[in-house]
Each structure stands twice: as C-alpha cells, then as structure tokens.
Amino acid sequence: MAKHDKQDAIEVKKPAGALALPDYLNDGQDQAEQLEQNDLLMPRLGQAQALSPQLKKTNEAYAPGLEVGDFFNTATGEVYGREVLVVPVKYFKQYIEFTPIDQGGGLVAQYADVSEVPPEDLKFGPNGEKPKVTEFKNRLCLLVRADGGAEPIVVSCKSSGLKTMKQWNTKILQGVGNPPVPCSAIKQLWKLVSTTRSNGQQEWEGFKVEQAGFTPAAVYPKAKDFLALLQDKVITVDTAGLADEQKAEGEKVPF
C-alpha cells in the first residue's frame, strides 16, 4: 500500500504574532467536550515497533512498505509514514485486560468505565509485574490527508504514551497559537511526529504532538458532522491485532 510521507502538505497559514480565529470558525460551536465513552467501531492509528507483526512478511497482518516508527491504519493496513495530521474530535478512555505475556498473552476483556474494573487489576505487582488491566487514553480524530480528504482514526495511548496524551490534552484546552486562541478541539489541527524514545536500557517508538494551526475550511464541516454523529453513539475501538501488538511491545516497552 502506498505510503503517505507528505501529510503536512496542506498549507495552514498562521498570521504573524497573535492569532485570530478565522471567520469560518466563528460559529459559536465551542461547547465543552463530553469526556465519556459512548458504540461505533473505529480503526486505530498504529505505530510500528521493532517486533510488530505488521513488519513480518509471514504474518497475515503484514503491511507492505511499513517501517519501524511508521504510522498505519490497524484496520486496513494502510501506511501513513512518520507524520500525520489530525483534528481531535472526542476524548475517551478504555480499559483492556490482557493475559500475562508469560502465559501466552492475548486479549481477555475490555471495559468502558474504570468503575467496572477491580482496583487491584490496575496495580503493578510486588515485583513490578504489569497490571492485569491496561488503561488506554484515546482521542477519536479525523486524519487529514494531503489531498484534503479526512477519515476517522483513534489515537490510542497506553503505558509510556500516557504522558504524551496528557500533554496533548493540556495543549488542546489552551487553544491554538502563541498567545493561544481558545477554541474547541475540532477547530484545531495537530501534527503527530514519530520519534524514538529510550529509558536508558530500552528503546521504543513513540510520537510527539505539534500544533499545525486551525482546522482547514474543507475539513471543518466534516469534523462538526462527525462530532454530532457521536453524541448518541458508543465508540468501540478496533482491537484486531492488539493482543499481538501488546505481546511484541511487552518485550520492548516497559508498562
């Protein structure tokens, strides 16, 4: 599948100095997000690790052209490259129970609310064993293509990526520009950039977030319609291949 290495080809012009909200965004739609999980099956934005099954030609999940650090669509296998542009639409959490890797790994169950999870299942063991249930912080987004098209994708973070998601959430609440112009998430365009991280002993692939200006005029109506569609729907994240990813990352990425 073709790799899209120029996701940032869309020009988002930034006025010099303080930014002003463009006229097409001044529609009064700046209500606070409902930070809750509600049921639509959405693909995830995957990121290839050194042991990801999508890199192995003998694996049914193999994605041609995929390289370590690349972003890809977990449902279609489409490769996006090391940078993507996204418009955040909705934030939610989920909790997934995995079988321990030393017992073969695998996905056991997933929960939409932390109240459904026994508190002890979220705690590390006395010798640093991973929790039975892993928390995922998710941003349902529109991925913006170089041709101006947009498609739904879930940016999902766990373990070492939770800090990145917290930082992203904080920046979204602040708004766009310097000084920031406060506006709702669907009016903001963000670039996710692949980066290699290390804790001194291990390395893994993560990403950083960069402001890319305001949501393009051609994409904003789609973002509004998508947000409206989600109001009475429950979001379910595609977990196909997640158990294999968890097993592969478990050998590289500390939870």
C-alpha positions in Angstrom: 0.0 0.0 0.0 1.2 3.5 -0.7 3.0 5.4 1.9 1.9 9.0 2.5 5.1 10.8 3.6 3.7 14.3 3.0 0.8 14.6 5.3 1.9 18.1 6.1 1.5 19.2 2.5 -1.7 21.1 3.5 -0.8 24.7 4.0 -2.2 26.2 7.2 -1.3 29.8 7.1 -0.5 31.3 10.5 -0.8 35.1 10.9 2.3 36.7 12.4 2.1 37.4 16.2 -1.2 36.7 18.0 -3.7 34.6 16.1 -7.3 35.5 15.4 -9.9 32.8 14.9 -10.8 32.6 11.2 -14.3 33.8 10.2 -15.4 30.3 9.1 -14.7 29.0 12.7 -16.7 31.8 14.4 -20.0 29.8 14.6 -20.4 29.6 18.4 -19.6 25.9 18.5 -17.2 26.0 21.4 -19.1 23.9 24.0 -17.0 21.8 26.3 -16.3 18.2 25.3 -18.3 15.4 26.9 -15.3 13.3 28.0 -17.1 10.0 28.1 -17.1 6.8 26.0 -20.4 6.3 24.3 -20.8 2.3 20.2 -19.1 2.9 16.8 -16.2 0.6 15.6 -13.2 2.8 14.8 -9.8 1.9 13.4 -6.7 2.7 15.5 -3.6 4.6 14.4 -0.9 2.0 14.9 2.8 2.7 15.1 5.3 0.0 14.1 7.6 -1.2 16.8 10.7 -3.4 16.1 8.8 -6.6 16.7 5.4 -5.6 15.3 3.7 -8.4 13.4 2.9 -5.9 10.6 6.6 -5.9 9.7 6.8 -9.7 9.2 6.1 -10.9 5.6 5.0 -14.3 7.0 2.3 -12.7 9.3 -1.2 -12.2 8.0 -1.1 -8.6 9.3 1.9 -7.8 7.2 1.7 -4.2 5.8 3.9 -3.8 2.7 6.2 -0.7 2.9 5.8 -0.3 6.6 9.0 0.6 8.5 9.8 0.9 12.2 8.2 4.1 13.6 5.7 4.5 10.7 2.1 5.2 11.5 -0.5 2.8 9.9 -4.2 2.0 9.9 -4.8 -1.1 12.1 -8.0 -2.0 10.2 -6.8 -1.6 6.6 -3.0 -1.8 7.0 -2.5 1.4 5.1 0.8 3.0 5.8 0.9 6.8 6.5 4.6 7.4 7.2 6.3 9.1 10.1 4.0 12.2 10.3 0.2 12.6 10.2 -2.2 15.5 10.5 -5.2 15.0 12.7 -8.2 17.0 14.0 -9.2 15.9 17.5 -12.9 15.2 17.8 -13.6 13.3 21.0 -11.6 12.1 24.0 -12.4 8.9 26.0 -10.8 6.1 28.0 -11.0 2.3 27.8 -9.6 -0.5 30.0 -8.3 -3.7 28.4 -7.5 -6.9 30.3 -4.6 -9.0 28.8 -3.4 -12.5 29.6 0.1 -12.2 31.0 2.8 -12.5 28.3 4.5 -15.4 30.2 1.2 -17.2 29.8 0.9 -16.6 26.1 -0.6 -13.2 26.0 -4.0 -12.4 24.5 -6.9 -10.1 25.0 -9.4 -11.2 27.7 -11.9 -8.3 28.1 -12.4 -4.6 27.7 -14.2 -2.1 29.8 -15.6 1.4 29.0 -15.6 2.7 32.6 -13.0 2.4 35.4 -15.8 1.5 37.8 -16.2 -1.8 36.0 -12.5 -2.7 36.8 -11.5 -4.2 40.1 -9.0 -1.7 41.6 -6.3 -4.4 42.2 -6.3 -5.2 38.5 -4.9 -1.7 37.7 -2.0 -2.0 40.1 1.6 -3.3 39.4 2.6 -6.4 41.2 5.1 -6.5 44.1 8.0 -7.3 41.7 7.0 -4.9 39.0 4.6 -7.2 37.2 2.4 -5.4 34.7 -1.2 -4.7 35.8 -3.8 -7.2 34.7 -5.8 -4.4 33.1 -4.2 -1.7 31.0 -5.6 1.8 30.8 -5.9 3.4 27.3 -6.4 7.1 26.8 -7.9 7.7 23.4 -8.5 10.6 21.0 -11.0 9.9 18.2 -9.8 12.1 15.4 -10.1 12.9 11.7 -6.9 12.0 9.9 -6.4 14.8 7.3 -4.9 13.6 4.0 -2.6 15.6 1.7 -5.4 15.9 -0.8 -7.7 17.5 1.8 -9.7 14.3 2.5 -10.3 13.1 6.1 -11.1 9.8 7.7 -11.8 8.7 11.3 -9.0 7.2 13.3 -8.4 6.6 17.0 -5.1 7.8 18.5 -4.7 5.5 21.5 -2.0 5.7 24.2 -1.0 3.4 27.0 2.0 2.9 29.3 4.8 5.3 28.3 2.4 7.1 25.9 0.0 8.2 28.6 2.2 11.2 29.4 2.1 12.3 25.7 -1.7 12.1 25.8 -1.9 14.2 29.0 0.3 16.8 27.5 -1.7 16.9 24.3 -5.0 17.2 26.2 -3.5 20.2 28.1 -2.4 21.9 24.9 -5.8 21.4 23.3 -7.5 23.0 26.2 -5.1 26.0 25.9 -6.0 26.6 22.3 -4.1 27.5 19.1 -1.2 29.9 18.7 1.2 31.9 20.9 -0.5 33.5 22.8 -3.2 30.8 22.4 -6.6 31.4 20.9 -9.0 29.3 23.0 -11.3 27.2 20.8 -12.8 23.7 20.8 -10.8 20.7 19.8 -12.5 20.2 16.4 -11.1 23.7 15.4 -7.5 22.6 15.9 -5.1 20.9 13.6 -2.3 18.8 15.0 0.8 17.0 13.6 1.9 13.7 15.2 5.5 13.1 14.6 7.2 9.7 15.1 10.1 9.7 17.5 12.4 7.0 19.1 12.4 7.1 22.8 14.6 5.4 25.4 14.8 4.8 29.2 18.5 4.2 29.1 18.1 0.4 28.7 15.4 0.0 26.1 14.2 1.9 23.0 10.7 2.1 21.5 8.8 4.2 19.0 6.5 7.0 20.3 5.3 10.3 19.0 5.3 14.0 19.8 2.5 16.4 19.1 2.9 19.8 17.3 0.4 22.5 16.7 -0.4 22.9 13.0 -2.8 25.8 13.1 -6.6 25.8 12.7 -8.7 23.1 11.1 -8.8 23.6 7.3 -12.0 25.1 5.9 -12.7 21.9 3.8 -12.4 19.6 6.8 -14.2 21.6 9.5 -17.8 20.8 8.3 -16.8 17.1 8.4 -15.5 17.5 11.9 -18.7 19.1 13.0 -20.9 16.4 11.4 -18.7 13.7 12.9 -19.0 15.2 16.4 -22.8 15.5 16.1 -22.9 11.8 14.9 -21.1 10.7 18.1 -23.5 12.3 20.5 -25.8 9.3 20.7 -23.4 6.6 19.7 -21.0 4.4 21.7 -17.4 4.3 20.4 -15.7 0.9 20.2 -12.1 0.9 19.2 -10.9 -1.8 16.8 -8.8 -4.3 18.8 -7.8 -6.5 15.9 -4.2 -7.4 16.4 -3.9 -5.6 19.7 -3.0 -8.7 21.6 -0.1 -9.4 19.2 1.0 -5.7 19.5 0.9 -5.9 23.3 2.9 -9.1 23.2 5.5 -7.6 20.9 5.7 -4.3 22.8 5.9 -6.2 26.1 9.4 -7.4 25.1 10.5 -3.8 24.3 8.3 -1.2 26.0 8.0 -1.0 29.8 4.5 -0.5 31.1 
